[in-house]
Amino acid sequence: MSPFRFMLVGCGARGKVWTEVADRVEDVDIASFVDVNESNAGALAVPRRRQAFTKLDEAAEQTRPDAVLVATPPQDHPAVIEFALRRGLPILAEKPLAEEMSLAVSLVERAEEAGVPLSLSVQFRYLPVSLKIRQILADGRYGKPAFGQFTYLRNRDPYAPHLNWGTRYPVRVHHPMLVDQTIHHFDLIRYCYRAEPVWIQANTWNPAWSLYGHDSNVASFMELEGGVRVQYLGTWTGGWNRLCFEWRTDCEHGIVTQRQLDSDLCTAVTGDPDLTPVPLETFAGAHEDSLRLLRLFVDSVRARQPVPCDGRDHLQTLAMVFAAMESNETGRRVDMEVFRRRHGIPEPPRPVS
């Protein structure tokens, strides 16, 4: 079988990750590297004996890709996605789909009308620990989930050399924590509980010592279908350099708790004196979750099957992000059904896939 050929658009920090991931997949090839900064494209293309470009048309004409992999800063996502839609090329794009809700809805509608596969990179779903939480909660061994607490505390230097080569996107963007990090956590909440939010209330702020230009702290409270309530706290400007993470779900007959970012899953029934570790599949290497998403995307496109994390699915997570912004501005909780209707967001998939 011939390799599946991607055109990678955006050769910064995330483009470098996707390149390293594709290097590990035998039947996947990045045929062309595109970036407005020619040196960024060349840094990834030259060692792989591939072509570097600064123009989308030239890259597509000369290398005839099977799909477009979008890893630009978010403000450039719509233009690249529109280019791919015009050419009928399947799309795997970094999140968020767009910086405006209406534009994101329009892009999904256009992709569906054109029959072009559109997948978003919310790869945390494919961490072994996430898949196991989803499975445990679904099989009901601890009873019905009632409430959860999700905490992500980190002091993240936005000027670290390995982040966002030259773009400094998180420093300048409105609500950097919400749109670049919390979006993953909201997606995990939907995915692992297999439920959509009924309402959400949020507050965001920026500590005095923050290097970010806008709010780097997010606190929210939400209710999901089935009555599950989740309290969330996330920050990129914690007072300690160590990453502290915990996601605990309390159920009728016990708890499920994750105590490290991508591992350390434990359970307990109500009467247990101690937690019991849950065995997890071992990662084969760094960015294994992105590799799994890439593999699923390629296999789905080849088989003409629905792609993972599709546009309509992503709109539901994106709606949570924009509803949280609205709640912060108004000081009121946002009814998600009303919010989706007001913004013309299609019905969420059933169940959350």
C-alpha positions in Angstrom: 0.0 0.0 0.0 1.3 3.5 -0.9 2.0 5.8 2.0 -0.7 8.2 3.1 0.7 11.6 2.2 0.1 14.7 4.4 0.8 18.3 3.6 1.8 19.8 7.0 0.9 23.5 7.3 2.5 25.1 10.3 6.1 24.0 11.2 6.4 25.4 14.7 6.4 23.6 18.0 3.2 21.5 17.3 4.2 20.9 13.7 7.5 19.5 15.0 5.5 17.1 17.2 3.3 15.9 14.3 6.4 15.4 12.2 8.0 13.2 14.9 4.8 11.3 15.3 4.5 10.7 11.5 8.1 9.4 11.5 7.0 6.5 13.6 4.1 5.4 11.3 5.3 3.2 8.5 2.6 3.9 5.9 2.4 7.7 6.6 4.5 10.3 5.0 4.6 14.1 5.3 5.2 15.0 1.7 5.5 18.7 2.1 6.1 21.2 4.9 4.5 24.6 4.7 5.2 27.7 6.9 5.2 31.4 6.4 8.7 31.2 7.9 10.8 29.3 5.3 13.4 28.4 7.9 10.9 26.7 10.1 9.6 24.6 7.1 13.2 23.8 6.1 14.2 22.7 9.6 11.7 19.9 9.4 11.7 19.1 5.6 15.5 19.0 4.9 16.5 16.2 7.3 13.6 14.1 5.8 14.5 14.9 2.2 11.2 16.5 1.6 10.2 19.9 0.2 9.7 23.1 2.1 7.2 25.7 1.0 5.8 29.1 2.0 2.7 28.9 -0.3 -0.2 26.4 0.1 -1.0 26.3 -3.7 2.6 25.4 -4.6 2.8 22.7 -2.0 -0.4 21.1 -3.0 0.3 21.3 -6.8 3.8 19.9 -6.5 3.3 17.1 -3.9 -0.4 16.0 -4.4 -1.2 15.2 -0.7 -3.9 12.9 0.5 -4.8 15.2 3.4 -3.8 18.4 5.1 -2.5 18.5 8.7 -3.1 21.9 10.2 -0.7 23.0 12.9 -0.6 26.8 12.5 -1.5 29.2 15.3 -5.3 29.1 15.7 -6.0 32.5 14.0 -4.8 30.9 10.8 -6.8 27.7 11.0 -9.8 28.9 9.1 -7.8 30.0 6.0 -6.0 26.7 5.8 -9.1 24.7 6.3 -10.9 26.7 3.6 -8.1 26.0 1.3 -8.3 22.2 2.0 -12.1 22.3 1.6 -11.8 24.0 -1.9 -9.5 21.1 -2.9 -11.6 18.4 -1.3 -8.7 17.3 0.9 -9.4 15.6 4.3 -8.4 17.7 7.2 -6.7 16.9 10.6 -6.5 20.2 12.4 -5.2 21.4 15.8 -7.8 22.8 18.2 -9.5 25.2 18.4 -11.2 25.0 15.0 -11.7 28.8 15.0 -11.5 31.7 17.4 -15.1 32.6 16.8 -18.1 30.3 17.5 -19.9 31.4 14.3 -16.9 30.8 12.1 -16.3 27.3 13.6 -20.0 26.4 13.0 -19.7 27.6 9.4 -16.5 25.6 8.7 -18.2 22.4 10.1 -21.3 22.9 8.0 -19.2 23.5 4.8 -17.1 20.4 5.5 -20.3 18.3 5.9 -21.9 19.8 2.8 -18.8 19.1 0.8 -18.3 15.6 2.2 -14.8 16.4 3.3 -13.6 14.6 6.5 -12.7 17.1 9.2 -11.0 15.9 12.4 -9.7 17.9 15.4 -6.7 17.1 17.5 -8.1 16.5 21.0 -5.7 13.6 21.4 -5.9 13.4 25.2 -8.9 11.1 24.6 -6.4 8.5 23.4 -4.3 8.4 26.5 -4.6 4.9 28.1 -5.7 6.5 31.3 -8.5 8.4 29.6 -9.7 5.3 27.8 -9.7 3.3 31.0 -11.7 5.9 32.9 -14.3 6.0 30.2 -14.5 2.2 30.3 -14.8 1.9 34.1 -17.5 4.6 34.3 -19.5 3.0 31.5 -19.5 -0.5 33.0 -21.1 0.7 36.2 -19.0 -1.3 38.6 -18.9 1.6 41.1 -22.5 2.7 40.4 -23.7 5.9 38.8 -21.2 8.9 38.8 -22.6 11.8 40.9 -19.8 14.4 41.0 -16.3 15.0 39.9 -13.4 17.3 40.8 -10.8 18.1 38.1 -7.7 20.0 39.1 -4.8 21.0 36.9 -2.2 23.3 38.6 0.9 24.3 36.7 3.4 27.1 36.4 4.0 27.2 32.6 6.6 29.6 31.2 5.1 31.0 28.0 8.6 32.1 26.8 10.1 28.6 27.1 12.1 27.9 23.9 10.2 24.7 23.0 6.8 26.4 23.0 5.3 28.1 20.0 8.4 28.8 17.9 8.4 32.6 17.4 4.6 33.0 17.6 4.1 33.4 21.3 0.5 32.7 20.7 -0.5 32.0 24.3 1.1 35.3 25.5 -1.1 37.4 23.3 -4.4 35.5 22.9 -7.6 36.3 24.8 -8.3 33.6 27.5 -5.1 31.5 26.8 -5.8 28.9 29.5 -9.4 28.3 28.2 -8.6 28.0 24.5 -5.3 26.2 24.6 -5.5 23.9 27.7 -8.9 23.8 29.4 -10.4 22.9 26.0 -8.7 19.6 26.3 -10.0 19.1 29.9 -13.6 20.0 28.9 -13.3 17.5 26.0 -12.1 14.8 28.4 -15.1 15.5 30.7 -17.6 15.1 27.8 -15.7 12.0 26.5 -15.2 10.1 29.7 -18.6 10.7 31.3 -20.3 10.2 27.9 -22.5 13.2 28.6 -23.0 16.7 27.3 -23.1 19.7 29.6 -26.5 21.0 30.7 -25.2 24.3 32.1 -21.8 25.8 33.0 -20.7 28.7 35.2 -17.2 30.0 35.1 -14.8 32.7 36.4 -11.4 33.5 34.9 -8.6 35.8 36.1 -4.9 36.5 35.9 -2.6 36.6 38.9 -0.5 39.7 39.4 2.7 37.8 38.6 1.4 36.3 35.3 3.4 36.6 32.1 0.3 36.1 30.0 -1.6 39.0 28.5 -5.0 37.7 29.6 -6.6 35.3 32.1 -4.5 32.2 32.8 -6.7 30.8 35.6 -10.1 29.1 35.0 -12.6 28.0 37.7 -15.9 26.4 36.5 -18.8 24.4 37.8 -21.0 22.5 35.5 -23.9 19.9 35.4 -23.9 17.2 32.8 -26.7 15.1 31.5 -27.7 12.5 34.1 -27.1 14.9 36.9 -23.3 14.6 37.2 -21.8 17.8 38.5 -18.1 18.7 37.9 -15.9 21.3 39.6 -12.9 22.4 37.5 -9.8 24.4 38.4 -7.0 25.0 35.9 -4.0 27.4 35.9 -0.8 28.1 34.0 0.4 30.5 36.7 0.5 28.4 39.8 2.8 29.3 42.6 4.9 26.1 42.3 6.8 24.7 39.3 5.6 21.2 39.9 2.6 20.1 37.9 -0.2 18.9 40.2 -3.1 17.0 38.7 -6.1 15.1 40.1 -9.3 14.1 38.5 -11.6 12.3 41.0 -15.1 11.0 40.3 -17.4 10.0 43.1 -19.9 7.3 42.3 -22.7 5.6 44.3 -20.4 2.7 45.4 -16.9 4.1 45.2 -14.5 6.4 43.4 -12.3 6.6 40.3 -9.3 8.9 40.7 -6.4 9.9 38.4 -3.5 11.5 40.2 -1.0 12.1 37.5 -1.4 13.8 34.1 -1.2 10.6 32.0 -1.1 7.8 34.6 -1.7 6.8 38.3 -5.3 5.7 38.0 -6.8 4.2 41.2 -10.2 3.1 42.4 -11.9 2.2 45.7 -15.2 1.0 46.8 -16.9 2.9 49.6 -15.6 0.7 52.4 -12.0 0.2 51.2 -9.3 1.5 53.5 -6.9 2.2 50.6 -7.0 2.9 46.9 -6.3 0.1 44.4 -4.1 0.9 41.4 -5.6 0.2 38.0 -3.2 -1.4 35.4 -2.8 0.7 32.3 -1.4 0.0 28.9 2.2 1.2 28.6 3.0 4.0 26.2 5.2 3.0 23.3 6.8 6.4 23.3 6.2 10.2 23.6 3.1 11.6 22.1 1.5 8.2 21.8 -2.0 9.8 22.1 -1.3 11.9 19.0 0.0 8.8 17.2 -3.2 6.9 17.9 -5.3 9.8 16.7 -3.2 10.0 13.5 -3.6 6.3 12.9 -7.3 6.4 13.4 -7.7 9.4 11.1 -5.7 7.7 8.3 -7.5 4.4 8.6 -10.9 6.1 8.7 -10.2 8.2 5.5 -8.9 5.2 3.7 -12.0 3.1 4.6 -14.3 6.1 3.9 -15.6 5.8 7.5 -16.4 8.6 10.0 -13.2 10.2 11.3 -12.4 10.5 15.0 -13.1 13.7 16.9 -15.0 15.1 14.0 -16.1 18.7 13.5 -19.6 18.3 14.9 -18.2 16.6 18.0 -15.6 19.3 18.4 -18.2 22.0 18.3 -19.7 20.7 21.5 -16.4 21.1 23.4 -15.8 24.5 21.7 -19.3 25.6 22.9 -18.3 24.9 26.5 -15.2 27.1 26.1 -17.2 30.0 24.6 -20.0 29.5 27.1 -17.4 29.7 29.9 -16.2 33.0 28.5 -19.8 34.3 28.4 -20.4 33.2 32.0 -17.3 35.0 33.1 -18.4 38.2 31.4 -22.0 38.1 32.7 -21.5 36.5 36.1 -24.3 34.1 35.3 -24.4 30.4 34.5 -25.1 29.6 30.8 -27.8 27.1 29.7 -26.1 25.0 27.1 -29.2 24.1 25.1 -30.0 27.8 24.8 -26.4 28.6 23.9 -26.2 26.0 21.2 -29.5 27.1 19.7 -28.5 30.8 19.8 -25.2 30.0 17.9 -26.7 27.5 15.5 -24.6 24.6 16.8 -25.8 21.3 15.5 -27.1 18.7 17.9 -24.3 16.8 19.7 -23.5 13.2 18.6 -25.2 10.4 20.5 -23.4 9.0 22.3 -20.3 11.1 22.7 -18.0 9.1 20.4 
